[in-house]
Each structure stands twice: as structure tokens, then as C-alpha cells.
Amino acid sequence: MSALTLQRRVLAVLTAAILALALVGNALASAGPSPDPLIATHSQSKKPKHKRKTHRKHRKHTTKKHHAKKKHRTKKRRKAKTPVAPVPAPAPPAPPVSQGFTVGMVSGPAGAWEAGLTAAADLHPKVVRVPFQIGASVSSVQYQVAGMATKGEQALLLAEFPGTIPSDSQAQSLAAWAKAVGPGGTFWQGRSDGNLAVRYIEFGNETNEGYQFGGVSSGSSYISRAQNYARVAQVAATALQGTGVGLLLQGDNGGCGCSQWVDGIFSAVPNINHLISGWTIHPYGPKGRYGPIMDEAVRDTAKHGDTTLPFFITEYGISTSNGSCLDSNYGWPTCLTYDQAASALHGAIDDLHRSYPRLAALFVFEQRDMGNNPNGREDNFGAMKMDGSPKGSFTDEIRWELNTYRG
């Protein structure tokens, strides 16, 4: 074959190839998008993107900042992901768990009558601690709860047994209170204020203090008292199961500055923290006094594996006779004016709330002065005077606390 002929053939073949390629290009242009599955998937995935953006305005898309290849790969994963059913929340424990932080007040035995005094002074506590002797009749409890409810107050019941440890039958009797005035109790049937049902019963008042037991607040007899207290508390807590009312136990050191009280409780009933709803503490005084008491309660309960049960300061206050000097004042100056006492109380409550996350509630002791002795510490803790008249800025401060911290 001559070189010229070969050149002509090669030229013809190249010309034919160019024409064929031109025809194929026209056919592809008229046929639309490529059927390549990867290209088709990428193209189709753009439409759902805009739909999600339209219907989920507030959902944050983090893939927009990524490279296009990563974006494509991420979308494939999302498309393939199957919805996962949410894990059901664990069932709440039978004893109620406090929510938020509440400042309440402490009443004397005539809680219904005192509710009228506080309302007249424009003091409206959400929760009020009211005392009853353990074994008190259901009707007497209902009477006080009813009077407080008319003023929109919820009662925290204190079961008192000063200077002694109650019997098993007395402890079991608390269930009758709970079934009457607790959540869904007989007292609330047909009423519209069932939200004020009792949620807690405090088991004893300062049983861990020495003054009720001959001054003994440490040693073997003190530990024995704690053990006996815990065993009867277990009976009470068991009786309250299913009522929606939880039991609160005394958890501070009783003045000994030691762990003997809480150690004694756990030595008698190691699982006591699973039966009750919280610990009560009475840390009177400025930070130099209340700080060690609170810190000891934190350590003592944690030592036995409890780091979560809430603390309830069921008594805290400052005594003031507006400048008249008192016989003592738990470490506060004895001659505080109402203004000075108001400022001190505000700072203490704020610090306690901020410093102890387990603190669920603090109850200001007390609603009105116990007596008229201008120099007696115990006579002048009231938010009001004995006759219900206000104590100036001190009453104003307590009103602010009640209105601010309502759980």
C-alpha cells in the first residue's frame, strides 16, 4: 500500500470518527440528564434539602459548611438512617422529689389562724410548716390544712415527739394523715384546690439536739438514739408508701460537729436514703455558723452514698427587736435594727441557695413573734410582731423572699 493511499484511508477514518462523535453528542444533548446512578442520586437529593429547610426552620444544618463531597456523603447517611424510638424515661420514685427552690414560713400550731395574719400583712408563702403532736387526729390536721388552703398555702406537716422516740404504731399513724390530706386524699375530694395537697411530713423536731435529752449530743447514747430514730422512721416511711407523701429526716449534726448522728441512722437502716424524700437541717446563724453545719451534712450523707436527696432547711431566721439588745442571737449581732436584720437575712438566704445545690427549700422561722419581751431572742424571730403588725423593712425583705422563690 502506497503512503498516499494509507494517508487517505487514515484521513477518511478520522473524518468518520469525528462525524460519529458529533452525532452521539447531539443525541446526548436531546436525551436530558445522564442516567448514571451516582449523578442521579446527587441531583435528586437537592430537592428534599429545600423541603427540609422549609419545614424545619429552626433546625441547625451543620453540613452546609462542609466540602461538596462530604456534603453528598453525609446526605447518603441521613437518607439511610432509620428512626430510633426514644428510650422511655425511668419511672419516678414513690416519694416526691422537690423541684426548684422555695422559701416558705414556719407557723405555730394554729396554722389556719396565722394564715389570716400573714394574708393581712400581704405575706403569701407558698408552703408553711405547721406542727402537730404525732398521733394527732386526722380531723385536727384537716382543720389546719383547710384554713391554710383558703389562703392558698400548702402545708408541710411536722410530726413532733419532743424528748422521746415514737412507737411503731405512732409512726404508722402518719399514713392516716397522708391518706386524708395528701395527693388525691379524702379531704380534697370535690375541691378545686387539690394542688395544695400535703407533699411532705417532717419526722420530729430537733431530736438530734441535746436539749431534749439531758444535754447529750454525742457519744454512745447519742448514736443509739439515732439508730432508734432511724428504725422507727423506716416504719413511718413504709407506711407512707403509695400515698404520694414523702418523709423528711433530720440530717444535721445536732451541734456535735461530728458525723455520729447520720452514721447512727445509716448503721441501723443502710438503705434509709431510698425510703425517704430528704433531710432537714436547722443551721441558724451567719455563714461562720451555718457553713460548717451545711458542709457536715453534705459530707455525712455522701459518706453513706447519698449525694442526691434534697436538703430542707425547715428553720432559719434572725431575731430582731429593732435595735433593742437581745440576750443572744446565734452569732449575729444582738442589737440588730430591722434594716440590718433584713440585709443579713437577704445575704444569708442568697448564699445558702447559691452554695448548696441540694437545698430545695428554706422555711423562715417564724411568721410572728412568740412574745413581747424586747430582749428575748426566742420572742423576736417573727416576720411580724405578735399582734400581726409589720416589722418595717424586715417584713418587706421576707415578703420579697416569699414572692421570689416559689419553687
ZAMARGU-4260 file (C-alpha; in steps of 0.2 Angstrom, whole numbers, plus 5000, padded with zeros to 4 digits):
<rodrens>
0) 5000/5000/5000 | 5007/5017/4995 | 5010/5030/5008 | 4997/5042/4999 | 4984/5029/4999
5) 4987/5025/5018 | 4986/5043/5022 | 4970/5045/5013 | 4962/5030/5022 | 4968/5036/5039
10) 4960/5053/5034 | 4944/5045/5030 | 4944/5035/5046 | 4947/5051/5056 | 4933/5060/5047
15) 4921/5046/5050 | 4925/5046/5069 | 4923/5064/5070 | 4906/5063/5062 | 4901/5049/5074
20) 4906/5058/5089 | 4896/5073/5083 | 4880/5063/5081 | 4882/5055/5098 | 4884/5072/5106
25) 4868/5078/5098 | 4859/5063/5104 | 4865/5065/5122 | 4860/5083/5122 | 4842/5079/5117
30) 4841/5064/5129 | 4842/5075/5145 | 4852/5071/5161 | 4864/5057/5162 | 4856/5040/5169
35) 4872/5037/5179 | 4865/5032/5196 | 4878/5042/5207 | 4874/5058/5197 | 4855/5055/5198
40) 4856/5052/5217 | 4866/5068/5219 | 4854/5078/5208 | 4838/5071/5217 | 4845/5074/5234
45) 4844/5093/5231 | 4825/5094/5231 | 4822/5086/5248 | 4836/5098/5255 | 4825/5113/5251
50) 4809/5104/5259 | 4818/5101/5275 | 4824/5119/5276 | 4807/5125/5273 | 4798/5114/5286
55) 4811/5114/5299 | 4816/5132/5300 | 4824/5131/5317 | 4834/5115/5314 | 4853/5119/5313
60) 4862/5112/5297 | 4880/5109/5301 | 4884/5101/5284 | 4882/5117/5274 | 4900/5122/5279
65) 4907/5106/5273 | 4915/5102/5256 | 4903/5096/5242 | 4909/5079/5243 | 4907/5077/5261
70) 4890/5085/5260 | 4885/5072/5247 | 4891/5058/5258 | 4883/5065/5274 | 4866/5066/5265
75) 4868/5047/5259 | 4870/5043/5278 | 4855/5053/5283 | 4844/5045/5270 | 4849/5028/5275
80) 4847/5031/5294 | 4831/5024/5301 | 4822/5032/5316 | 4826/5026/5333 | 4812/5025/5346
85) 4815/5036/5361 | 4821/5027/5377 | 4807/5029/5389 | 4811/5039/5405 | 4813/5029/5421
90) 4798/5029/5432 | 4799/5042/5446 | 4801/5036/5464 | 4786/5034/5475 | 4792/5048/5487
95) 4790/5066/5479 | 4805/5075/5473 | 4807/5093/5476 | 4808/5105/5460 | 4816/5122/5461
100) 4820/5132/5476 | 4806/5138/5488 | 4806/5150/5503 | 4792/5146/5515 | 4787/5150/5533
105) 4786/5142/5550 | 4769/5143/5559 | 4764/5139/5576 | 4751/5126/5580 | 4737/5137/5574
110) 4742/5137/5556 | 4724/5141/5550 | 4723/5157/5561 | 4740/5163/5557 | 4736/5161/5539
115) 4724/5176/5541 | 4738/5186/5549 | 4750/5183/5536 | 4737/5187/5522 | 4733/5204/5531
120) 4751/5208/5531 | 4752/5204/5512 | 4764/5189/5516 | 4759/5174/5505 | 4770/5159/5507
125) 4768/5145/5495 | 4772/5132/5509 | 4770/5134/5528 | 4777/5121/5540 | 4764/5118/5554
130) 4767/5107/5569 | 4757/5093/5576 | 4760/5080/5590 | 4762/5063/5582 | 4746/5053/5584
135) 4735/5069/5582 | 4718/5065/5575 | 4715/5067/5556 | 4701/5079/5559 | 4713/5091/5568
140) 4726/5090/5554 | 4712/5093/5541 | 4706/5108/5551 | 4723/5117/5550 | 4726/5112/5532
145) 4709/5118/5527 | 4711/5135/5534 | 4728/5137/5526 | 4721/5131/5509 | 4709/5146/5510
150) 4724/5157/5509 | 4732/5147/5495 | 4745/5140/5507 | 4752/5122/5506 | 4756/5114/5522
155) 4772/5104/5527 | 4767/5094/5542 | 4779/5092/5556 | 4776/5077/5567 | 4783/5081/5584
160) 4788/5069/5598 | 4799/5080/5610 | 4811/5071/5621 | 4807/5054/5616 | 4807/5041/5601
165) 4789/5037/5595 | 4782/5019/5595 | 4779/5009/5579 | 4761/5012/5580 | 4763/5031/5581
170) 4774/5031/5566 | 4762/5020/5556 | 4748/5033/5561 | 4756/5046/5549 | 4748/5036/5535
175) 4731/5041/5540 | 4736/5060/5539 | 4743/5056/5521 | 4728/5047/5515 | 4717/5062/5521
180) 4727/5077/5516 | 4740/5070/5504 | 4738/5070/5485 | 4721/5063/5480 | 4717/5061/5498
185) 4699/5061/5505 | 4700/5079/5511 | 4702/5085/5493 | 4688/5076/5485 | 4676/5088/5477
190) 4688/5103/5480 | 4696/5113/5466 | 4712/5116/5476 | 4720/5099/5476 | 4736/5106/5470
195) 4739/5112/5489 | 4739/5094/5495 | 4752/5090/5508 | 4768/5083/5500 | 4780/5080/5515
200) 4779/5075/5533 | 4794/5080/5544 | 4799/5067/5556 | 4802/5075/5573 | 4809/5092/5578
205) 4827/5093/5583 | 4828/5075/5590 | 4846/5076/5586 | 4849/5091/5598 | 4855/5088/5616
210) 4842/5100/5625 | 4828/5087/5623 | 4839/5073/5630 | 4848/5080/5645 | 4861/5089/5635
215) 4868/5073/5627 | 4873/5077/5609 | 4887/5064/5606 | 4894/5048/5612 | 4886/5030/5613
220) 4869/5035/5619 | 4868/5048/5606 | 4872/5036/5592 | 4859/5024/5600 | 4846/5037/5599
225) 4850/5040/5581 | 4848/5021/5577 | 4831/5020/5586 | 4825/5036/5577 | 4830/5028/5560
230) 4821/5011/5564 | 4805/5020/5568 | 4807/5031/5553 | 4808/5016/5542 | 4792/5011/5549
235) 4784/5028/5545 | 4792/5028/5528 | 4785/5011/5524 | 4768/5016/5530 | 4768/5031/5518
240) 4772/5021/5503 | 4759/5024/5489 | 4752/5039/5497 | 4762/5052/5487 | 4768/5060/5504
245) 4787/5058/5507 | 4796/5058/5524 | 4809/5070/5529 | 4823/5065/5542 | 4834/5076/5552
250) 4851/5076/5544 | 4862/5089/5553 | 4875/5085/5566 | 4864/5091/5581 | 4878/5103/5587
255) 4892/5090/5590 | 4901/5095/5574 | 4903/5076/5570 | 4895/5063/5559 | 4888/5052/5574
260) 4870/5056/5571 | 4870/5052/5552 | 4882/5037/5555 | 4870/5030/5568 | 4855/5032/5556
265) 4864/5023/5542 | 4871/5009/5553 | 4853/5005/5558 | 4845/5006/5541 | 4858/5006/5527
270) 4846/5010/5514 | 4836/5024/5523 | 4840/5036/5509 | 4830/5025/5497 | 4815/5026/5508
275) 4814/5045/5512 | 4812/5061/5502 | 4825/5072/5510 | 4835/5078/5525 | 4830/5093/5537
280) 4843/5105/5544 | 4842/5120/5556 | 4858/5130/5553 | 4855/5146/5562 | 4867/5160/5562
285) 4879/5169/5550 | 4890/5159/5537 | 4903/5156/5550 | 4890/5145/5559 | 4878/5139/5546
290) 4893/5135/5534 | 4900/5121/5544 | 4883/5114/5548 | 4878/5113/5530 | 4896/5106/5525
295) 4895/5092/5538 | 4878/5087/5531 | 4884/5086/5514 | 4899/5075/5520 | 4890/5064/5531
300) 4876/5059/5519 | 4889/5057/5505 | 4899/5046/5516 | 4885/5034/5515 | 4882/5035/5497
305) 4869/5049/5496 | 4873/5064/5486 | 4856/5067/5478 | 4842/5068/5492 | 4837/5086/5494
310) 4840/5096/5510 | 4826/5106/5518 | 4831/5120/5530 | 4815/5119/5540 | 4820/5133/5552
315) 4831/5148/5548 | 4829/5165/5554 | 4836/5181/5563 | 4829/5188/5579 | 4827/5207/5579
320) 4819/5219/5591 | 4824/5234/5580 | 4839/5239/5590 | 4835/5233/5607 | 4848/5221/5613
325) 4844/5203/5614 | 4851/5190/5626 | 4859/5180/5612 | 4857/5178/5593 | 4866/5163/5586
330) 4881/5173/5582 | 4873/5188/5574 | 4875/5205/5582 | 4862/5205/5597 | 4856/5223/5594
335) 4851/5222/5575 | 4839/5235/5568 | 4825/5229/5556 | 4836/5236/5542 | 4851/5227/5547
340) 4842/5211/5550 | 4834/5212/5533 | 4850/5214/5525 | 4858/5200/5534 | 4844/5188/5530
345) 4844/5193/5512 | 4863/5189/5511 | 4862/5173/5520 | 4847/5165/5510 | 4856/5170/5494
350) 4872/5162/5499 | 4864/5146/5505 | 4854/5145/5489 | 4869/5148/5478 | 4881/5137/5489
355) 4871/5121/5491 | 4863/5114/5475 | 4854/5101/5485 | 4845/5114/5495 | 4826/5113/5490
360) 4818/5124/5502 | 4821/5136/5517 | 4807/5140/5529 | 4809/5157/5538 | 4807/5155/5557
365) 4794/5162/5560 | 4778/5170/5555 | 4775/5181/5571 | 4785/5185/5587 | 4782/5172/5601
370) 4781/5185/5614 | 4783/5203/5619 | 4800/5203/5628 | 4811/5215/5618 | 4827/5207/5625
375) 4822/5189/5622 | 4830/5180/5607 | 4816/5167/5606 | 4802/5181/5607 | 4808/5191/5591
380) 4811/5180/5576 | 4794/5184/5568 | 4791/5192/5551 | 4778/5201/5561 | 4775/5207/5579
385) 4765/5196/5590 | 4749/5206/5586 | 4752/5204/5567 | 4758/5221/5564 | 4773/5223/5552
390) 4791/5225/5557 | 4796/5238/5543 | 4810/5233/5531 | 4812/5216/5539 | 4794/5211/5535
395) 4797/5218/5517 | 4813/5208/5515 | 4803/5192/5520 | 4789/5196/5508 | 4802/5198/5494
400) 4810/5181/5498 | 4792/5173/5498 | 4787/5181/5481 | 4804/5177/5473 | 4807/5159/5477
405) 4791/5149/5474 | 4799/5133/5468
</rodrens>
